[in-house]
Amino acid sequence: MRGQHVKSFFSFMITLLGLGTLITTLIWYKLDSNHEEPHRPPPQKKHAPTLSEICKACKEIIDKVHQRYNQTWKKNEKNYLRFRDNLRVKCNGFDNAIITQNNTPLGSNIVYSGEKKRTLQVKLDFFDLFSKENPFSNKKWDTCSVVGNGGILSESSCGKMIDSADLVIRCNLPPLENGYEKDVGIKTSLVTANPTIFFNKYGALAGRRLPFVESLRKYGNSLLLLPAFSFGMNTAVCQRAAYTIQDFKSPIQPVFFNPQYLDSLAQFWRSEGLKEARLSTGLIMVSMALELCENVHLYGFWPFSNHPYGLYTLTNHYYDDVPPKTVFHSMPAEFDHLLQLHTEGVLRLHLGDCKSDEK
Ligand SMILES: *[C@@H]1O[C@H](CO)[C@@H](O)[C@H](O)[C@H]1NC(C)=O
């Protein structure tokens, strides 16, 4: 009798452990957490893991993904056009994703996307920083790479393939040099910045600003997308970032997220069944890319803690293992939608290493 109690106690504890790991996996998000100085994460092991190393629940999740993930992917033009046109009608990121002097005139009121009660009347100081024309007009791109920052990119050798796209979109000022090029590439057309980086790494841009300017050099003359109107606390620091870039004559071009677009996009994804409060930067960039490019390829989007093929443990980002401080997004829920779009042939999600992909 007692033996049985002990046994069921143990199986209960094991179940608890399994659940704990599963929950940790489920709440991890990859893109919006701030990061410190990019230290290269310890090399990840590629040996075949022993059973005890693999979390059983993770394995089940990964198996489910494999059942849905098409290895031999083919674009479905009809599905792509349907999805893209739906986005164009409901969100029109092409004209609205970025604030321009045209879509946000002098004297108009900007409503913050993260604080609905906060507004800002556009005065000359900001108006002068707004893009004079739509940076996307008169351009057409065949292929886009959207690069998430997931640890899945480590040792992926995807750099060349990422850089071969006409338009390369990156998230949250990621490191690209010092050995990362091979896996993530170096070309950048558009990069987003999370203001947390300005606060944590560059002293809120209140003191010396040269280190910040130098850190932008690797992104060349790309667009730097700033969320100045998400929360009130981000406005001044994003304005300082834009001033810094202009004053130091850095070739990167600061532009601002249009909160109206972010609202319409949140509504769009809610209507697609995504229940999350806030969209991740990665999903926003994927949505933009679907309007801008005929062929959208995703890299570094993988919200689980184990590699989909090797099953070895992954770091949180390809450049560090810093876990998120707060949990805003549910990456697995977003990933589920991206996987769905992949199976429908709307976009292509890259989960394997690129060497074997190219065969
Ligand atoms: C993926 O596989 C499913 C089921 O076999 C199929 O219906 C779908 O068309 C495939 N998608 C692509 C993009 O190849």
Ligand as a Chemical Component Dictionary entry (heavy atoms), coordinates in Angstrom:
data_LIG
# 
_chem_comp.id                   LIG 
_chem_comp.type                 NON-POLYMER 
_chem_comp.pdbx_formal_charge   0 
_chem_comp.three_letter_code    LIG 
# 
loop_
_chem_comp_atom.comp_id 
_chem_comp_atom.atom_id 
_chem_comp_atom.alt_atom_id 
_chem_comp_atom.type_symbol 
_chem_comp_atom.charge 
_chem_comp_atom.model_Cartn_x 
_chem_comp_atom.model_Cartn_y 
_chem_comp_atom.model_Cartn_z 
_chem_comp_atom.pdbx_ordinal 
LIG C1 C1 C 0 1.375  21.255 -47.032 1  
LIG O1 O1 O 0 0.781  19.988 -46.849 2  
LIG C2 C2 C 0 -0.638 20.003 -46.873 3  
LIG C3 C3 C 0 -1.120 18.612 -46.511 4  
LIG O2 O2 O 0 -0.420 17.634 -47.203 5  
LIG C4 C4 C 0 -1.126 20.477 -48.237 6  
LIG O3 O3 O 0 -2.517 20.521 -48.275 7  
LIG C5 C5 C 0 -0.568 21.867 -48.506 8  
LIG O4 O4 O 0 -0.915 22.311 -49.807 9  
LIG C6 C6 C 0 0.958  21.872 -48.369 10 
LIG N1 N1 N 0 1.426  23.256 -48.462 11 
LIG C7 C7 C 0 2.491  23.612 -49.178 12 
LIG C8 C8 C 0 2.781  25.060 -49.130 13 
LIG O5 O5 O 0 3.201  22.882 -49.817 14 
# 
loop_
_chem_comp_bond.comp_id 
_chem_comp_bond.atom_id_1 
_chem_comp_bond.atom_id_2 
_chem_comp_bond.value_order 
_chem_comp_bond.pdbx_ordinal 
LIG C1 O1 SING 1  
LIG C1 C6 SING 2  
LIG O1 C2 SING 3  
LIG C2 C3 SING 4  
LIG C2 C4 SING 5  
LIG C3 O2 SING 6  
LIG C4 O3 SING 7  
LIG C4 C5 SING 8  
LIG C5 O4 SING 9  
LIG C5 C6 SING 10 
LIG C6 N1 SING 11 
LIG N1 C7 SING 12 
LIG C7 C8 SING 13 
LIG C7 O5 DOUB 14 
# 
